[in-house]
Amino acid sequence: MDGIALEYRDPLFGVIIFFLIVFIISFLTYSFSIFQERKSRKEYRRLHKRFELGKLKEDDYVHLYKTYNLPFDSILLLASSFIHKGDYNKSISIYLALLEHIKEKVKKEEVLELLGTTYFKGGFLQRSQEVFKRILKFSPRNKKALTHMLLIYEKLKDFNKAKEVANCLEELNKNMTSDKLYIQTQIIINDPLLSFEKKSEILCDLYEDNPEIQRTVAEFLLIYNKELFWKKLSNFKSKEIIDLLWYLSFEDVDFNEVAKDNNALEIFNAKGYLNTMDHSRDFNLDILILLNKHEHNTNADLDFEYTCTSCKKTHPIYEARCPHCHSVFTMKTNYTLTKGFNEANQSLQ
Ligand SMILES: [Zn+2]
């Protein structure tokens, strides 16, 4: 009892206790602030990482759109940046996440169009078709959806359905002349009930009024009816189908018919199958003819590529429908001199 009374009375003890309390409080405050700072730094780093473009989760886009009111077009632009990088899956996930939250019909249609187009580019034809069918249910005059339906039917080789869609697009004032012509040739070529002879006959008749289908007809005849091709050689512009002629083997060429066509003569002299000409008006062929005259085993050859006259893109393989802009019969054959296969092979060894 005395002891306690003494402690209370000792002023020095009170001062010590006071400073001790001050020290403990300031220590605790300091420690807490360090803890807080560390925590917020960690949080900041986490957020920074999360919102780096490319690391955003699908829901983040919805969040940016709904919470931060980022314009709808900007969100779509962000999502489409993945398509340019070839990351179709990422764009698809974003469009799907957005679709869950969008209520307006116009915006929904826009996102569905983007989703369908991305599925198409990524090669998911079935899913792309489902999306465009969904659009056409509430917007049957949507040209983008109809055009993609046409392309999908073509890829699935359902040319009769493609023709129906082409007719719909024509009713919407879209010029479908070339598309319909292309589809018509494919319906003939893929008809299981027609013989090759009958197909050749129909295609040749069609070609008379439609010079655009020259290559399709020439290609078909060279595979299934070579005899008829050589008979009809004068109907074709040999230089425009030079690549088809160039890769024919010697035995497959009818030199009696070739003799009647000056362009074909130049091509086969340049190829080295004939030695009946000294010159060609075509620079590349002229060089090859000269080389053939002076060397028995030239390693020079022709290299072919195809330029679309509509979008100006160049492709290594000919396609009746440009894979880039989807125009029909717009690819033109270009050829240049190149080192032959034999020499290229030897230099690799
Ligand atoms: Zn093109």
Residues whose N, C-alpha, C, O or C-beta is under 5 A from the ligand:
A	BS01	ZN	C308 S310 C311 C322 H324 C325 H326
